């Protein structure tokens, strides 16, 4: 009788030592963040705005709570007047592998290399990361420009009739500048009596538009380099004075005008 009482206890001891096959193994959770920063454009004229973007990614294996992401100007970079000095974003929950972005506009009042620092930290302070992205700030380049109106054969004519197509030829040059220009574009504004037809340029630059507006793709000029841009337009009507004016605005990609050209044409 005594042996039969011990048997169930022995069996229970054996069963207690058997670990279920699906039981979780001991492990170590990781609280990790990865931060990267980019700027656009990477080269600007002094006081010209640029965009800084910080991307934060949860590279750990647990969700992070209340992750604060922040951008801060350094080496002369600052946000425009009226905006928060240190743009920030609070992410309530950031899952493993998930990414979020924060972007803000900055500028610099001095020539040289400036930078923006991006950082992120979770509420516990266990996961944190920082990085910096730089921008080359240059002085105002010596941009020279000239625009003329010509017929389709390339002859300067100056007088055209309704229904006729002709061209505006614009030459933009980094004349005696000491550095490469920032990324530039040309924005054309036509009077209502003219209509954009097409545009051509060199070095892979394209010109697109419709109606009374046209715009080039971005380009940059090294010292003493020039770019010739040609748009073809069609005369739709003659104004009362028989004189129309076309405007070409040479701008940075941030929208700051660095030069302009106008050309008056007689349309009868």
FENVEN-V586823 format. One record per run of one state. SS is the DSSP state (alpha for helix, beta for strand, coil for the rest). FROM is the first residue (numbers start at 1). TO is the last residue. Records with the same first field share a line. If there is no record, write none. Layout:
SS = FROM-TO + FROM-TO
//
This chain:
coil = 1-1 + 18-32 + 41-42 + 46-49 + 59-63 + 75-76 + 79-87 + 95-98 + 109-111 + 122-127 + 139-142 + 151-155 + 157-158 + 161-164 + 175-183 + 190-193 + 202-206 + 211-212 + 217-218 + 220-225 + 236-242 + 253-256 + 268-268
alpha = 2-17
beta = 33-40 + 43-45 + 50-58 + 64-74 + 77-78 + 88-94 + 99-108 + 112-121 + 128-138 + 143-150 + 156-156 + 159-160 + 165-174 + 184-189 + 194-201 + 207-210 + 213-216 + 219-219 + 226-235 + 243-252 + 257-267
//
